[in-house]
């Protein structure tokens, strides 16, 4: 058997940096699904493939805080 790597470990901090007013509805739903409620908000989410995929859909609206 092969060993599974735990790519879902740890946390990732995200910051909402640009308004989603003119963004398509699907991108607005991604922002809401990540848990953002206001601009310039920093949130912490688990570093999973699902969260990274959501961030990849809106890279122009969200940035990863190191």
PDB file of N, CA, C and O in Angstrom:
ATOM      1  N   UNK A   1       0.832  -1.187   0.000  1.00  0.00           N
ATOM      2  CA  UNK A   1       0.000   0.000   0.000  1.00  0.00           C
ATOM      3  C   UNK A   1       0.875   1.249   0.000  1.00  0.00           C
ATOM      4  O   UNK A   1       2.000   1.241   0.501  1.00  0.00           O
ATOM      5  N   UNK A   2       0.344   2.296  -0.561  1.00  0.00           N
ATOM      6  CA  UNK A   2       1.080   3.553  -0.576  1.00  0.00           C
ATOM      7  C   UNK A   2       0.632   4.419   0.589  1.00  0.00           C
ATOM      8  O   UNK A   2      -0.525   4.384   1.009  1.00  0.00           O
ATOM      9  N   UNK A   3       1.562   5.182   1.092  1.00  0.00           N
ATOM     10  CA  UNK A   3       1.246   6.078   2.201  1.00  0.00           C
ATOM     11  C   UNK A   3       0.573   7.342   1.669  1.00  0.00           C
ATOM     12  O   UNK A   3       1.014   7.922   0.677  1.00  0.00           O
ATOM     13  N   UNK A   4      -0.472   7.748   2.325  1.00  0.00           N
ATOM     14  CA  UNK A   4      -1.169   8.965   1.920  1.00  0.00           C
ATOM     15  C   UNK A   4      -0.497  10.165   2.571  1.00  0.00           C
ATOM     16  O   UNK A   4      -0.147  10.139   3.750  1.00  0.00           O
ATOM     17  N   UNK A   5      -0.324  11.221   1.775  1.00  0.00           N
ATOM     18  CA  UNK A   5       0.244  12.436   2.340  1.00  0.00           C
ATOM     19  C   UNK A   5      -0.883  13.291   2.865  1.00  0.00           C
ATOM     20  O   UNK A   5      -1.956  13.353   2.265  1.00  0.00           O
ATOM     21  N   UNK A   6      -0.650  13.933   3.954  1.00  0.00           N
ATOM     22  CA  UNK A   6      -1.669  14.762   4.585  1.00  0.00           C
ATOM     23  C   UNK A   6      -1.528  16.191   4.075  1.00  0.00           C
ATOM     24  O   UNK A   6      -0.912  17.028   4.736  1.00  0.00           O
ATOM     25  N   UNK A   7      -2.091  16.475   2.907  1.00  0.00           N
ATOM     26  CA  UNK A   7      -2.020  17.823   2.357  1.00  0.00           C
ATOM     27  C   UNK A   7      -3.060  18.724   2.998  1.00  0.00           C
ATOM     28  O   UNK A   7      -3.067  19.929   2.745  1.00  0.00           O
ATOM     29  N   UNK A   8      -3.935  18.171   3.818  1.00  0.00           N
ATOM     30  CA  UNK A   8      -4.990  18.957   4.430  1.00  0.00           C
ATOM     31  C   UNK A   8      -4.641  19.458   5.814  1.00  0.00           C
ATOM     32  O   UNK A   8      -5.507  19.981   6.516  1.00  0.00           O
ATOM     33  N   UNK A   9      -3.387  19.310   6.225  1.00  0.00           N
ATOM     34  CA  UNK A   9      -3.010  19.729   7.557  1.00  0.00           C
ATOM     35  C   UNK A   9      -2.803  21.219   7.660  1.00  0.00           C
ATOM     36  O   UNK A   9      -2.456  21.878   6.679  1.00  0.00           O
ATOM     37  N   UNK A  10      -3.014  21.747   8.841  1.00  0.00           N
ATOM     38  CA  UNK A  10      -2.739  23.152   9.079  1.00  0.00           C
ATOM     39  C   UNK A  10      -3.882  24.068   8.716  1.00  0.00           C
ATOM     40  O   UNK A  10      -4.973  23.629   8.355  1.00  0.00           O
ATOM     41  N   UNK A  11      -3.605  25.345   8.821  1.00  0.00           N
ATOM     42  CA  UNK A  11      -4.596  26.382   8.547  1.00  0.00           C
ATOM     43  C   UNK A  11      -4.066  27.317   7.472  1.00  0.00           C
ATOM     44  O   UNK A  11      -2.858  27.414   7.257  1.00  0.00           O
ATOM     45  N   UNK A  12      -4.968  27.992   6.812  1.00  0.00           N
ATOM     46  CA  UNK A  12      -4.608  28.970   5.798  1.00  0.00           C
ATOM     47  C   UNK A  12      -5.383  30.250   6.114  1.00  0.00           C
ATOM     48  O   UNK A  12      -6.586  30.207   6.370  1.00  0.00           O
ATOM     49  N   UNK A  13      -4.689  31.381   6.095  1.00  0.00           N
ATOM     50  CA  UNK A  13      -5.327  32.666   6.359  1.00  0.00           C
ATOM     51  C   UNK A  13      -5.621  33.345   5.033  1.00  0.00           C
ATOM     52  O   UNK A  13      -4.755  33.446   4.164  1.00  0.00           O
ATOM     53  N   UNK A  14      -6.859  33.810   4.890  1.00  0.00           N
ATOM     54  CA  UNK A  14      -7.305  34.448   3.668  1.00  0.00           C
ATOM     55  C   UNK A  14      -7.782  35.856   3.969  1.00  0.00           C
ATOM     56  O   UNK A  14      -8.356  36.114   5.027  1.00  0.00           O
ATOM     57  N   UNK A  15      -7.543  36.767   3.034  1.00  0.00           N
ATOM     58  CA  UNK A  15      -7.999  38.143   3.170  1.00  0.00           C
ATOM     59  C   UNK A  15      -8.779  38.526   1.927  1.00  0.00           C
ATOM     60  O   UNK A  15      -8.330  38.305   0.803  1.00  0.00           O
ATOM     61  N   UNK A  16      -9.959  39.105   2.142  1.00  0.00           N
ATOM     62  CA  UNK A  16     -10.799  39.573   1.044  1.00  0.00           C
ATOM     63  C   UNK A  16     -10.330  40.974   0.695  1.00  0.00           C
ATOM     64  O   UNK A  16     -10.482  41.892   1.500  1.00  0.00           O
ATOM     65  N   UNK A  17      -9.756  41.158  -0.509  1.00  0.00           N
ATOM     66  CA  UNK A  17      -9.099  42.417  -0.849  1.00  0.00           C
ATOM     67  C   UNK A  17      -9.812  43.241  -1.904  1.00  0.00           C
ATOM     68  O   UNK A  17      -9.512  44.425  -2.062  1.00  0.00           O
ATOM     69  N   UNK A  18     -10.751  42.646  -2.632  1.00  0.00           N
ATOM     70  CA  UNK A  18     -11.427  43.399  -3.688  1.00  0.00           C
ATOM     71  C   UNK A  18     -12.915  43.077  -3.679  1.00  0.00           C
ATOM     72  O   UNK A  18     -13.310  41.928  -3.478  1.00  0.00           O
ATOM     73  N   UNK A  19     -13.727  44.089  -3.897  1.00  0.00           N
ATOM     74  CA  UNK A  19     -15.167  43.939  -3.842  1.00  0.00           C
ATOM     75  C   UNK A  19     -15.673  42.998  -4.929  1.00  0.00           C
ATOM     76  O   UNK A  19     -15.100  42.907  -6.014  1.00  0.00           O
ATOM     77  N   UNK A  20     -16.755  42.305  -4.612  1.00  0.00           N
ATOM     78  CA  UNK A  20     -17.362  41.374  -5.554  1.00  0.00           C
ATOM     79  C   UNK A  20     -18.613  41.965  -6.202  1.00  0.00           C
ATOM     80  O   UNK A  20     -19.457  41.220  -6.701  1.00  0.00           O
ATOM     81  N   UNK A  21     -18.743  43.275  -6.202  1.00  0.00           N
ATOM     82  CA  UNK A  21     -19.947  43.915  -6.736  1.00  0.00           C
ATOM     83  C   UNK A  21     -20.138  43.584  -8.212  1.00  0.00           C
ATOM     84  O   UNK A  21     -21.238  43.204  -8.612  1.00  0.00           O
ATOM     85  N   UNK A  22     -19.110  43.718  -9.022  1.00  0.00           N
ATOM     86  CA  UNK A  22     -19.224  43.463 -10.461  1.00  0.00           C
ATOM     87  C   UNK A  22     -18.833  42.043 -10.835  1.00  0.00           C
ATOM     88  O   UNK A  22     -18.744  41.718 -12.019  1.00  0.00           O
ATOM     89  N   UNK A  23     -18.600  41.202  -9.851  1.00  0.00           N
ATOM     90  CA  UNK A  23     -18.216  39.819 -10.125  1.00  0.00           C
ATOM     91  C   UNK A  23     -19.459  39.000 -10.486  1.00  0.00           C
ATOM     92  O   UNK A  23     -20.568  39.342 -10.074  1.00  0.00           O
ATOM     93  N   UNK A  24     -19.279  37.922 -11.252  1.00  0.00           N
ATOM     94  CA  UNK A  24     -20.407  37.037 -11.559  1.00  0.00           C
ATOM     95  C   UNK A  24     -20.997  36.420 -10.288  1.00  0.00           C
ATOM     96  O   UNK A  24     -20.326  36.334  -9.259  1.00  0.00           O
ATOM     97  N   UNK A  25     -22.236  36.000 -10.369  1.00  0.00           N
ATOM     98  CA  UNK A  25     -22.939  35.456  -9.206  1.00  0.00           C
ATOM     99  C   UNK A  25     -22.215  34.255  -8.607  1.00  0.00           C
ATOM    100  O   UNK A  25     -22.193  34.103  -7.386  1.00  0.00           O
ATOM    101  N   UNK A  26     -21.626  33.403  -9.432  1.00  0.00           N
ATOM    102  CA  UNK A  26     -20.909  32.233  -8.913  1.00  0.00           C
ATOM    103  C   UNK A  26     -19.729  32.639  -8.049  1.00  0.00           C
ATOM    104  O   UNK A  26     -19.446  31.991  -7.042  1.00  0.00           O
ATOM    105  N   UNK A  27     -19.032  33.715  -8.435  1.00  0.00           N
ATOM    106  CA  UNK A  27     -17.898  34.177  -7.640  1.00  0.00           C
ATOM    107  C   UNK A  27     -18.367  34.803  -6.335  1.00  0.00           C
ATOM    108  O   UNK A  27     -17.694  34.679  -5.312  1.00  0.00           O
ATOM    109  N   UNK A  28     -19.507  35.471  -6.361  1.00  0.00           N
ATOM    110  CA  UNK A  28     -20.078  36.015  -5.118  1.00  0.00           C
ATOM    111  C   UNK A  28     -20.422  34.886  -4.163  1.00  0.00           C
ATOM    112  O   UNK A  28     -20.227  35.009  -2.954  1.00  0.00           O
ATOM    113  N   UNK A  29     -20.933  33.788  -4.701  1.00  0.00           N
ATOM    114  CA  UNK A  29     -21.280  32.643  -3.860  1.00  0.00           C
ATOM    115  C   UNK A  29     -20.036  31.977  -3.275  1.00  0.00           C
ATOM    116  O   UNK A  29     -20.080  31.457  -2.159  1.00  0.00           O
ATOM    117  N   UNK A  30     -18.937  31.987  -4.011  1.00  0.00           N
ATOM    118  CA  UNK A  30     -17.682  31.428  -3.494  1.00  0.00           C
ATOM    119  C   UNK A  30     -17.195  32.266  -2.314  1.00  0.00           C
ATOM    120  O   UNK A  30     -16.773  31.723  -1.293  1.00  0.00           O
ATOM    121  N   UNK A  31     -17.255  33.594  -2.457  1.00  0.00           N
ATOM    122  CA  UNK A  31     -16.846  34.484  -1.363  1.00  0.00           C
ATOM    123  C   UNK A  31     -17.690  34.228  -0.122  1.00  0.00           C
ATOM    124  O   UNK A  31     -17.171  34.149   0.991  1.00  0.00           O
ATOM    125  N   UNK A  32     -19.002  34.100  -0.327  1.00  0.00           N
ATOM    126  CA  UNK A  32     -19.911  33.840   0.787  1.00  0.00           C
ATOM    127  C   UNK A  32     -19.641  32.458   1.387  1.00  0.00           C
ATOM    128  O   UNK A  32     -19.697  32.279   2.604  1.00  0.00           O
ATOM    129  N   UNK A  33     -19.350  31.487   0.524  1.00  0.00           N
ATOM    130  CA  UNK A  33     -19.077  30.134   0.987  1.00  0.00           C
ATOM    131  C   UNK A  33     -17.800  30.026   1.799  1.00  0.00           C
ATOM    132  O   UNK A  33     -17.693  29.184   2.690  1.00  0.00           O
ATOM    133  N   UNK A  34     -16.832  30.879   1.492  1.00  0.00           N
ATOM    134  CA  UNK A  34     -15.605  30.898   2.290  1.00  0.00           C
ATOM    135  C   UNK A  34     -15.844  31.489   3.674  1.00  0.00           C
ATOM    136  O   UNK A  34     -15.076  31.233   4.602  1.00  0.00           O
ATOM    137  N   UNK A  35     -16.902  32.274   3.815  1.00  0.00           N
ATOM    138  CA  UNK A  35     -17.245  32.825   5.121  1.00  0.00           C
ATOM    139  C   UNK A  35     -16.953  34.298   5.278  1.00  0.00           C
ATOM    140  O   UNK A  35     -16.999  34.820   6.392  1.00  0.00           O
ATOM    141  N   UNK A  36     -16.654  34.983   4.189  1.00  0.00           N
ATOM    142  CA  UNK A  36     -16.388  36.416   4.274  1.00  0.00           C
ATOM    143  C   UNK A  36     -17.686  37.189   4.450  1.00  0.00           C
ATOM    144  O   UNK A  36     -18.709  36.846   3.856  1.00  0.00           O
ATOM    145  N   UNK A  37     -17.638  38.239   5.273  1.00  0.00           N
ATOM    146  CA  UNK A  37     -18.808  39.089   5.472  1.00  0.00           C
ATOM    147  C   UNK A  37     -18.527  40.544   5.135  1.00  0.00           C
ATOM    148  O   UNK A  37     -19.458  41.300   4.861  1.00  0.00           O
ATOM    149  N   UNK A  38     -17.250  40.957   5.148  1.00  0.00           N
ATOM    150  CA  UNK A  38     -16.923  42.346   4.814  1.00  0.00           C
ATOM    151  C   UNK A  38     -15.526  42.422   4.196  1.00  0.00           C
ATOM    152  O   UNK A  38     -14.686  41.542   4.384  1.00  0.00           O
ATOM    153  N   UNK A  39     -15.319  43.487   3.467  1.00  0.00           N
ATOM    154  CA  UNK A  39     -14.063  43.700   2.760  1.00  0.00           C
ATOM    155  C   UNK A  39     -12.912  43.882   3.753  1.00  0.00           C
ATOM    156  O   UNK A  39     -13.110  44.403   4.851  1.00  0.00           O
ATOM    157  N   UNK A  40     -11.718  43.454   3.366  1.00  0.00           N
ATOM    158  CA  UNK A  40     -10.490  43.509   4.175  1.00  0.00           C
ATOM    159  C   UNK A  40     -10.560  42.627   5.412  1.00  0.00           C
ATOM    160  O   UNK A  40      -9.779  42.807   6.346  1.00  0.00           O
ATOM    161  N   UNK A  41     -11.467  41.696   5.426  1.00  0.00           N
ATOM    162  CA  UNK A  41     -11.587  40.760   6.537  1.00  0.00           C
ATOM    163  C   UNK A  41     -10.573  39.633   6.355  1.00  0.00           C
ATOM    164  O   UNK A  41     -10.377  39.143   5.243  1.00  0.00           O
ATOM    165  N   UNK A  42      -9.938  39.228   7.433  1.00  0.00           N
ATOM    166  CA  UNK A  42      -8.999  38.104   7.412  1.00  0.00           C
ATOM    167  C   UNK A  42      -9.644  36.954   8.162  1.00  0.00           C
ATOM    168  O   UNK A  42     -10.064  37.108   9.309  1.00  0.00           O
ATOM    169  N   UNK A  43      -9.722  35.797   7.511  1.00  0.00           N
ATOM    170  CA  UNK A  43     -10.305  34.614   8.132  1.00  0.00           C
ATOM    171  C   UNK A  43      -9.308  33.473   8.059  1.00  0.00           C
ATOM    172  O   UNK A  43      -8.375  33.502   7.256  1.00  0.00           O
ATOM    173  N   UNK A  44      -9.506  32.476   8.894  1.00  0.00           N
ATOM    174  CA  UNK A  44      -8.638  31.308   8.920  1.00  0.00           C
ATOM    175  C   UNK A  44      -9.477  30.084   8.607  1.00  0.00           C
ATOM    176  O   UNK A  44     -10.508  29.854   9.238  1.00  0.00           O
ATOM    177  N   UNK A  45      -9.042  29.306   7.643  1.00  0.00           N
ATOM    178  CA  UNK A  45      -9.748  28.112   7.217  1.00  0.00           C
ATOM    179  C   UNK A  45      -8.766  26.943   7.192  1.00  0.00           C
ATOM    180  O   UNK A  45      -7.557  27.150   7.095  1.00  0.00           O
ATOM    181  N   UNK A  46      -9.285  25.710   7.279  1.00  0.00           N
ATOM    182  CA  UNK A  46      -8.384  24.561   7.167  1.00  0.00           C
ATOM    183  C   UNK A  46      -7.777  24.488   5.766  1.00  0.00           C
ATOM    184  O   UNK A  46      -8.430  24.825   4.778  1.00  0.00           O
ATOM    185  N   UNK A  47      -6.544  24.051   5.692  1.00  0.00           N
ATOM    186  CA  UNK A  47      -5.839  23.973   4.413  1.00  0.00           C
ATOM    187  C   UNK A  47      -6.201  22.650   3.730  1.00  0.00           C
ATOM    188  O   UNK A  47      -5.432  21.689   3.757  1.00  0.00           O
ATOM    189  N   UNK A  48      -7.386  22.625   3.119  1.00  0.00           N
ATOM    190  CA  UNK A  48      -7.850  21.433   2.426  1.00  0.00           C
ATOM    191  C   UNK A  48      -7.956  21.714   0.937  1.00  0.00           C
ATOM    192  O   UNK A  48      -7.904  22.866   0.504  1.00  0.00           O
ATOM    193  N   UNK A  49      -8.106  20.658   0.166  1.00  0.00           N
ATOM    194  CA  UNK A  49      -8.224  20.800  -1.284  1.00  0.00           C
ATOM    195  C   UNK A  49      -9.470  21.592  -1.656  1.00  0.00           C
ATOM    196  O   UNK A  49      -9.449  22.346  -2.629  1.00  0.00           O
ATOM    197  N   UNK A  50     -10.546  21.438  -0.906  1.00  0.00           N
ATOM    198  CA  UNK A  50     -11.789  22.149  -1.202  1.00  0.00           C
ATOM    199  C   UNK A  50     -11.614  23.656  -1.023  1.00  0.00           C
ATOM    200  O   UNK A  50     -12.061  24.439  -1.862  1.00  0.00           O
ATOM    201  N   UNK A  51     -10.974  24.058   0.055  1.00  0.00           N
ATOM    202  CA  UNK A  51     -10.757  25.486   0.316  1.00  0.00           C
ATOM    203  C   UNK A  51      -9.795  26.059  -0.711  1.00  0.00           C
ATOM    204  O   UNK A  51     -10.030  27.149  -1.234  1.00  0.00           O
ATOM    205  N   UNK A  52      -8.710  25.340  -1.011  1.00  0.00           N
ATOM    206  CA  UNK A  52      -7.765  25.825  -2.017  1.00  0.00           C
ATOM    207  C   UNK A  52      -8.416  25.948  -3.382  1.00  0.00           C
ATOM    208  O   UNK A  52      -8.085  26.858  -4.142  1.00  0.00           O
ATOM    209  N   UNK A  53      -9.345  25.041  -3.711  1.00  0.00           N
ATOM    210  CA  UNK A  53     -10.068  25.125  -4.965  1.00  0.00           C
ATOM    211  C   UNK A  53     -10.973  26.334  -5.030  1.00  0.00           C
ATOM    212  O   UNK A  53     -11.103  26.961  -6.081  1.00  0.00           O
ATOM    213  N   UNK A  54     -11.608  26.672  -3.903  1.00  0.00           N
ATOM    214  CA  UNK A  54     -12.465  27.857  -3.855  1.00  0.00           C
ATOM    215  C   UNK A  54     -11.629  29.119  -4.029  1.00  0.00           C
ATOM    216  O   UNK A  54     -12.041  30.046  -4.726  1.00  0.00           O
ATOM    217  N   UNK A  55     -10.469  29.158  -3.405  1.00  0.00           N
ATOM    218  CA  UNK A  55      -9.582  30.316  -3.533  1.00  0.00           C
ATOM    219  C   UNK A  55      -9.084  30.432  -4.971  1.00  0.00           C
ATOM    220  O   UNK A  55      -8.916  31.541  -5.477  1.00  0.00           O
ATOM    221  N   UNK A  56      -8.850  29.316  -5.626  1.00  0.00           N
ATOM    222  CA  UNK A  56      -8.383  29.335  -7.010  1.00  0.00           C
ATOM    223  C   UNK A  56      -9.432  29.889  -7.965  1.00  0.00           C
ATOM    224  O   UNK A  56      -9.086  30.372  -9.044  1.00  0.00           O
ATOM    225  N   UNK A  57     -10.709  29.828  -7.588  1.00  0.00           N
ATOM    226  CA  UNK A  57     -11.772  30.371  -8.429  1.00  0.00           C
ATOM    227  C   UNK A  57     -11.844  31.895  -8.364  1.00  0.00           C
ATOM    228  O   UNK A  57     -12.334  32.530  -9.298  1.00  0.00           O
ATOM    229  N   UNK A  58     -11.364  32.485  -7.274  1.00  0.00           N
ATOM    230  CA  UNK A  58     -11.450  33.943  -7.112  1.00  0.00           C
ATOM    231  C   UNK A  58     -10.100  34.541  -6.690  1.00  0.00           C
ATOM    232  O   UNK A  58     -10.043  35.255  -5.690  1.00  0.00           O
ATOM    233  N   UNK A  59      -9.014  34.268  -7.426  1.00  0.00           N
ATOM    234  CA  UNK A  59      -7.703  34.769  -6.992  1.00  0.00           C
ATOM    235  C   UNK A  59      -7.590  36.289  -7.085  1.00  0.00           C
ATOM    236  O   UNK A  59      -6.728  36.881  -6.434  1.00  0.00           O
ATOM    237  N   UNK A  60      -8.443  36.928  -7.881  1.00  0.00           N
ATOM    238  CA  UNK A  60      -8.412  38.381  -8.032  1.00  0.00           C
ATOM    239  C   UNK A  60      -9.175  39.082  -6.913  1.00  0.00           C
ATOM    240  O   UNK A  60      -9.081  40.303  -6.784  1.00  0.00           O
ATOM    241  N   UNK A  61      -9.928  38.341  -6.101  1.00  0.00           N
ATOM    242  CA  UNK A  61     -10.701  38.937  -5.019  1.00  0.00           C
ATOM    243  C   UNK A  61     -10.117  38.612  -3.640  1.00  0.00           C
ATOM    244  O   UNK A  61     -10.352  39.337  -2.673  1.00  0.00           O
ATOM    245  N   UNK A  62      -9.357  37.522  -3.561  1.00  0.00           N
ATOM    246  CA  UNK A  62      -8.863  37.016  -2.276  1.00  0.00           C
ATOM    247  C   UNK A  62      -7.356  36.849  -2.362  1.00  0.00           C
ATOM    248  O   UNK A  62      -6.823  36.497  -3.414  1.00  0.00           O
ATOM    249  N   UNK A  63      -6.669  37.102  -1.250  1.00  0.00           N
ATOM    250  CA  UNK A  63      -5.235  36.806  -1.196  1.00  0.00           C
ATOM    251  C   UNK A  63      -4.938  35.979   0.032  1.00  0.00           C
ATOM    252  O   UNK A  63      -5.622  36.071   1.051  1.00  0.00           O
ATOM    253  N   UNK A  64      -3.896  35.166  -0.087  1.00  0.00           N
ATOM    254  CA  UNK A  64      -3.458  34.323   1.018  1.00  0.00           C
ATOM    255  C   UNK A  64      -2.476  35.119   1.859  1.00  0.00           C
ATOM    256  O   UNK A  64      -1.487  35.637   1.341  1.00  0.00           O
ATOM    257  N   UNK A  65      -2.745  35.220   3.159  1.00  0.00           N
ATOM    258  CA  UNK A  65      -1.888  35.947   4.090  1.00  0.00           C
ATOM    259  C   UNK A  65      -0.890  34.954   4.659  1.00  0.00           C
ATOM    260  O   UNK A  65      -1.282  33.907   5.174  1.00  0.00           O
ATOM    261  N   UNK A  66       0.389  35.269   4.573  1.00  0.00           N
ATOM    262  CA  UNK A  66       1.436  34.380   5.086  1.00  0.00           C
ATOM    263  C   UNK A  66       1.666  34.614   6.554  1.00  0.00           C
ATOM    264  O   UNK A  66       2.513  33.957   7.159  1.00  0.00           O
TER     265      UNK A  66
END
